[in-house]
Amino acid sequence: MTHLRQDDGFGGHADEFYEHLVAAHHGLSDADGRALNARLVLLLANHIGDLTVLDEAFEAARASLETPEPRPQES
């Protein structure tokens, strides 16, 4: 069974990927940027083609959005 990879899949070049992602959005409206992101998700999901890996990715992405409950301040 394949699992979502957690290592550096860019071989130390993740910043270059981010630069390409930002460049792809250059000049787009917010709506077009969201549409581009949606299309990228679908293209990359099709490329991965493994529901187990995609479910792990969904879970990891959602977990990164969850904010912990604020801790009570001590008086």
N, C-alpha and C positions, 0 to 999 in steps of 0.2 A: 504494500500500500504506500502511495506517495503522500508526503506531508508538505505543508507550506514551509518553504525554506526560510530559515531565520538568520542565516549568515549573510555576509556582504556579497550579494549576487553581482555587484558591479566591480568587484576586484579593486576596491579602493577608489573608484571613479564615480561615486554616487552624486557628487557635486556636478559633474558633467551631465548626468541624466537630468538633474533639476534644472540646469541651464537650458537644456533642450525643451523641457516641459514648459518653462516660462516663455521661451521663444515661440513655441507653438501657439501660445495664448496672446502673443503680442498683437495689438490692434483689434482684438475682438471685444465686442460688448460683453457685459456680464452674462447675458442670456446665451450668446454664442459660445462663451467660455464654458458654461455649464453643459451645453450641448456637445461640445468637443470632449469634455470629461466623460459624459455618458457614452459617447461613441468609443472612446478609448477603453472604457471598462468592458464594453461588449466585445470589442476586437480582441483584447487581451484575455478575456474569459474564454472566448472561442479558441484562442491559441493554446491556453492551458488545457482546456478540455477535460478536466478532472473535477467532478463535483465535490469530492472530499477536500481537495486543496482549496477550491473556491469557498466552501463552507467555512474552512479554517480562516481564510482571508476575511470573510464577512465578520466572523466572530472577533478577530483581532482588530479590525477597523472599528467595529462598534465599541469594543472595550476601550479603545483609545479616545473615544468621544465622551465616555462616561466620566463625570466629574465626581470625585469623592465628596461625601458630605462634609461640610465645614466642621472642624473640631471646635468644641466650646472653648472660649477664651478663659484662661484662669484669671481670677481676680486677686 
